[in-house]
Amino acid sequence: MALIDWLDSLGSRLYRAFIEGDRWKLYLQGLGTTLEMTVVALIFGVLLGLVVAVVRTAHDQQRQGRSNPLLGFFNVLCNLYTTVIRGTPMMVQLLIWSFVIFKTSRNKVLVGIIGLGINSGAYVAEIIRGGLMSVDAGQSEAGRSLGLGYFDTMRFIVIPQAFKNILPSLGNEFITLFKDTSLVQAIGAAELTYYAFTIGGRTFDYMPPLIGIALMYLVVVIVFTWLQGKLERRLRQSDRR
């Protein structure tokens, strides 16, 4: 009898959390916003990280006695950026972006994207820098011998080779960023976790919504991990050819 009563109670709790008032639509809306934030923030982070990585790599690869003061200045700024961002919690960064820098903005989703993108850029910069440094120096010298400048050598020779090396790490960064979007509910951005807390507050029962979104996060991560593995296998096959 106790099991039957528990199942009956669980059924009514699930109904209130997902079916009643078409609340399932809120979860889908939140998931769509979460995916949108993840993709846009990652693109922003990759572009920012690429610039930082190229600057730091160019500075590190300067020949002894031929240092560029301007490049050294930008390298200091890039190093300061990665140190501060990687050394402080993302939650604190989001709170600063929302309640200090953009305190008058009502578009909390955009603020969240900016915060996530800048945070991701610091980690992506180190990922890309490691990938660039992993490419044999002879590749750069070959590009220079063909008359290519530094940036053309990086664009056409080094970066395409480094991309294959950093793909697994970029995939992991996407997964981490996707899960970290749950933090933006603290600043009022209407994403998946925000709607789960909203529905839990209306039904006075937080267990079904939170378990439900946990499963949604898990399914998306599993699907993306599968797609990432498939892409990596295809790139390995192209290398063999």
N, C-alpha and C positions, 0 to 999 in steps of 0.2 A: 504493500500500500504506500509506503514511504517513497518508493521509486516512482510509482505512478503519479503521486502528488507532485514530486519534484519535476517530472517530465511535463506535467500539465502547467506547472508554474513557469518552467523554462519556455514552453511554447508561447504563453501569453507575454512573457518578457521580450522574446524575439519579435513577436508581432508588433508590440508597441515601439520597439527600437527600429524596425526596418520596414514594416508594412503600413502601419497606421499613418494616415495623412500623407501617403506617398513619400515617406521619409527616405526611402532608398534612393530617390532622385538627388537628395542632398549629398549622399555619399558619393554618387557618380560625379556630381558637380565639384565636390571637394577633390576627388581623385583627378579630375581633369585639370583643375587649378594646380594641384601638386605636380603633375607631370609637366605642365606648362612652365611652372617656376623652375623645375629641375633642368629642363632643356635650355631655357633662356639663360639661366644662371651659369650653366656649364659652358655654353658658347661664349658668354662674357668672360668667364674664368679662363677659358682656353686662350682667347685672344689676348687678355691681359697677361696671362702666364707666359705666352709665347714671346711677348715683347720683353718682359722681365728676364726670361731665360736667355734670349739672344743678347741682351745688354750684358748680363753677367758672364756669359760664355765668351763674348768678344773681349771683355775686360781681362778674363783669366787667360785668354790665349794670346795676349799681346806679347810681342817680343821684348826681351829684357833691354831696357834703355830707350824704348820707343813708346812710352806710355802716353796716352791721350788724356789731358786734364778734363776735358768735357765728358769723355766716356767714364772717367774715374768718378766724376760728380754724380752722374746718373747711376753708376754702380752702387754708390753709397746710398742713394735714395731707394734703389731696388732692394738692397740688402736690409735697410731699415724697414721697408714695407713687409718683406717676408718674415723678418724677426718679430715684428709687432703682431702681425696677424696670426702667425703660427703659435705665438706665445701667450695669447689671450683666448678665453673661451668664446665660442661662437655666440652663445646666448648673450653675453655681455656686449659683444659687437652689435648684435641686432638691436638690443635695447638702446645703445648709443645712437645708432642710425635712426631709430624710430622716435626716441624721446629727447634727443639732443640736436642732431644735425637736421633731420626732417620732421621736427616736432609739429609743424603746421600742416603736414601732408596727411590727407585722408586716404590716400591710395596705399594701404599697408602691404598689398601684394607687391607693388612696385618697389617699395622700400625693402621688403624681404628679398626680392630678386637682387637688388643692389648689394645688400649685405651678404647674401649667399655667394654671389658672383665674385665679390672682392675677396671673401674668405677662400673660396675655391681657387682663385687665381694664384694665391701664395703657394698652395700645395701643388697646383699644376705647373707652376714655374719651376719648382724643384724636380718634378717628374720629367719635364721637357729638358731641363738643363742636364739631368743625368743621362737622358737619351742622346742628347747632342754630344756630350763628352764620351759616350760609349762608341761613337763612330770613329773609326781609325783616322788619325790625323793625316794619313796619306791621301785620303779622299779630298780633304780641303786643299792640300798641296796640288793635287791633280787639277782641281778646278781653277786654282790660281794660275797654273801653268798653261791652261787653255785661254787665259785672258779674262776670266770672270772675276768680278769684284767680290768683296766679302759677302755682301747680302745676296748676290746672285748665286754664289757658291752654296750658301746656307739654304736658299730657296729651292734650287734645282738638284742639289747633290746630297747635302747633309740631312736636311729635315725629312725628305721622303724615306731615307734609310732609318732615321731615328724613330719615325712614326711606328714602324713595326715593332721596335723594341719597347716603346712606351704604351702600346695599345692595351695590354693587360692592366697596367697601372691606371690608365685613363678610365677603363671600364670600372675598376674598383672605386675611382673617384666619383663616377656617375652614381653608383649604388650608394655610396656614403652620402652624397649630396641629396639624393632622393629621400633617404631616411631622415636627413637633417632638416628637411623642409618642415617636419613636425614641430620644430622649435619656433617657427614664425607665428604660431598661434598665440605665443606669449605677447606679441605686439598687436594682436587683433586681426591678422590676415586670415581671410576666410578660405582655408584649405581643408584637407581631409581631417586632421586632428581637431581643428576648430569646430567642424560640424559634429564630430563625435561628442565633444564636450557639450555642445549646444543641445543635442538630442538627449544626452545623459541628464542634463539639467532639467529638461522638460519632463522626462519620464521618472526622474529621481532614481535612476538605475543606470550606472555607468559601465557595468560589466559587459552587457551585450554590444554596445557601440564600440568599446575599446578592443574587445576580442575581435569584432568584425573588421575594424580597420587594420588590426595587426595581421589578419589573414590576407587582406588586400595588399598591404605592403609586401608580405611574403611572396604572394603570387607574382607580383610585378618584378620583384628581385629575381625570382626563379626564371621567369621568362627572359629577362634581360641577360642573365648569366648564360642561359642557353644560346641566345643570339650572339653574345660576345664570343663564346667558345666556337660557334660555327664560323664566325668571321675570322678568328685566329687560325682555324684549320684551313680555311680557304687561302689565307695569306701564306701559310707554310707550304701549301701545295703549289702556289704560284712561284715560290722561291725555288722549289725543286725543278720546275720546268725551265 
